[in-house]
Amino acid sequence: MLSFSEACERNKGPILAVLATELAACERVLEIGSGSGQHAVHFAAHLPELTWQPTELAEHLPALAERIRREGSANLLAPLALDVRAHPWRVPPVDALFSANTLHIMAWPAVEEFFRGAGTVLEAPGVLCVYGPFRFHGRHTSDSNLQFDQWLSARDPTSGVRDFEALDALAAAQGLEFTADHAMPANNRTLVWRRPAR
């Protein structure tokens, strides 16, 4: 039985609407933390001009690979094993990166490695889109996000909803410029950074 995420089913439409615009000039997308693969299957099918490369931690790769084998379109590649803490990331250069609901699960050092790795594989011009809950100026955007953050911290003190300003500093250190903040359902956002053409 394939793994299934209700959240992915609910948010794949709104995220697709953002990606269709933000990735309009892109050709190759690297997805970090593809999870069940529902997003990858959906986005690749609806954005056939993109080559979509899913990735996941090695222990989660078999289930992801099975969904892609069963449901994937021609432009959806077989998934690669990727731990953001690896040096270097063993993936080809891309002009777009996407990740959903990962940064609040990772420990902060892994978040730092996420941006370091993104900086090494993202070409110029290039775009990074990150979906999830975020805080702004230390404040949650809703009571539900505050409760979610408390639940995350109780489960794993190294995880938690991240501050936008801290993420933007990491992105800026990699030469990425913040360009968009898309409000999404369920008090989530899609944040967009771009690497300008050289």
C-alpha positions in Angstrom: 0.0 0.0 0.0 1.4 3.4 -1.0 1.7 6.0 1.7 -0.8 8.8 1.5 -0.9 12.4 2.9 -4.2 14.2 3.3 -2.4 17.5 3.6 -0.7 16.9 0.2 -4.1 16.3 -1.4 -5.5 19.5 0.1 -2.6 21.8 -0.8 -1.4 20.4 -4.1 -3.8 22.6 -6.1 -2.9 25.9 -4.5 0.8 25.1 -4.6 0.6 24.2 -8.3 -1.0 27.6 -9.1 2.0 29.3 -7.5 4.6 27.0 -9.1 3.0 27.5 -12.6 3.9 31.1 -12.4 7.1 31.1 -10.4 8.7 28.3 -12.4 7.5 29.5 -15.8 11.0 30.1 -17.1 12.6 27.0 -15.6 13.4 23.6 -17.1 14.8 21.4 -14.3 13.3 21.2 -10.8 14.9 19.5 -7.8 12.4 18.6 -5.0 13.8 18.2 -1.6 12.0 15.8 0.7 9.4 14.4 -1.7 7.7 12.3 1.0 4.8 10.3 -0.4 5.4 11.5 -3.9 1.9 12.9 -4.3 3.2 16.4 -4.9 5.8 15.2 -7.4 3.3 13.2 -9.4 0.8 16.0 -9.5 3.1 18.8 -10.3 5.0 16.9 -13.0 1.8 15.9 -14.7 0.5 19.5 -14.8 3.8 21.1 -15.7 5.0 18.8 -18.5 7.6 21.4 -19.7 9.6 20.8 -16.5 11.8 17.8 -15.7 11.0 17.0 -12.1 13.6 15.3 -9.9 12.3 14.0 -6.6 14.5 13.2 -3.6 14.1 11.7 -0.2 16.2 10.2 2.6 17.4 6.7 1.7 15.2 4.9 4.1 12.1 6.5 2.5 13.1 6.0 -1.0 11.5 2.6 -1.8 7.9 3.8 -1.1 8.5 7.0 -3.1 10.0 5.1 -6.0 7.0 2.8 -6.1 4.5 5.7 -6.4 6.5 7.3 -9.1 6.7 3.9 -11.0 3.0 3.5 -10.8 1.7 7.0 -11.3 4.5 9.2 -12.7 4.6 11.0 -16.0 7.4 10.9 -18.5 9.0 14.1 -17.1 9.1 12.7 -13.6 12.5 11.1 -12.9 13.2 8.2 -10.6 13.9 9.5 -7.1 17.4 10.1 -5.8 18.6 9.5 -2.2 19.5 12.9 -0.7 20.3 14.0 2.8 20.6 17.8 3.0 23.5 17.4 5.4 25.6 15.6 2.8 28.7 17.3 1.3 28.3 17.7 -1.6 24.8 17.0 -2.8 25.1 14.3 -5.4 22.6 15.8 -7.8 23.0 17.6 -11.1 22.7 21.4 -11.3 19.1 22.7 -11.7 17.4 26.1 -12.3 14.7 25.5 -9.7 14.3 23.9 -6.2 11.1 23.2 -4.4 10.5 21.9 -0.9 7.3 21.5 1.1 6.8 21.0 4.8 10.5 20.2 5.5 12.2 23.1 7.3 10.1 22.8 10.4 10.9 19.1 10.6 14.7 19.4 10.2 16.9 20.4 13.1 18.3 23.9 12.6 21.8 22.7 11.5 20.1 20.8 8.7 18.1 23.9 7.7 21.5 25.7 7.4 22.7 22.8 5.3 19.6 22.9 3.2 20.4 26.5 2.1 24.1 25.7 1.7 23.3 22.8 -0.6 20.7 24.8 -2.5 23.3 27.5 -3.1 25.7 24.9 -4.6 23.2 23.3 -7.1 21.1 26.3 -8.1 22.1 27.9 -11.4 21.8 31.5 -12.3 19.1 32.5 -13.1 17.4 30.1 -10.7 14.5 30.0 -8.2 13.9 28.4 -4.8 10.3 27.9 -3.6 9.6 26.7 0.0 6.2 25.9 1.3 5.1 25.6 4.9 4.3 27.5 8.1 6.7 30.4 9.0 7.0 33.0 11.7 7.6 36.7 10.8 9.4 39.0 13.2 9.1 36.2 15.8 5.4 36.1 15.6 3.2 33.2 14.4 0.6 34.0 11.7 -2.2 32.1 13.5 -3.0 30.4 16.8 -3.1 27.1 15.0 0.5 27.6 13.8 1.5 28.4 17.4 -0.1 25.2 18.6 1.6 23.3 15.8 5.0 24.8 16.8 4.4 23.8 20.4 3.5 20.2 19.3 6.7 20.0 17.2 8.9 21.2 20.0 7.4 18.8 22.5 7.9 15.9 20.0 11.5 17.0 19.0 13.1 20.1 20.6 15.3 20.6 17.5 12.3 21.1 15.2 9.9 24.0 15.0 8.3 26.6 12.8 11.2 28.8 11.4 11.5 32.5 11.4 11.4 34.0 7.9 14.2 36.5 8.8 16.6 33.7 9.7 15.8 31.8 6.6 16.2 35.0 4.4 19.7 35.5 6.0 20.7 32.0 5.0 19.4 32.5 1.5 21.1 35.9 1.1 24.5 34.3 2.1 24.0 32.0 -0.9 23.4 34.9 -3.2 19.6 34.5 -3.3 17.2 37.4 -3.3 13.8 37.2 -1.7 11.1 38.0 -4.3 7.7 36.7 -3.2 5.5 35.6 -0.2 2.4 33.8 -1.3 -0.4 33.3 1.3 -1.6 29.7 1.1 -4.5 27.8 2.7 -4.3 26.6 6.4 -2.0 29.5 7.4 0.9 28.4 5.3 3.1 30.4 2.8 5.1 29.8 -0.3 8.3 31.8 0.0 10.3 32.5 -3.1 14.0 33.4 -3.5 15.8 33.9 -6.8 19.4 33.9 -8.0 19.7 36.6 -10.6 21.3 35.9 -14.0 25.0 36.6 -13.9 
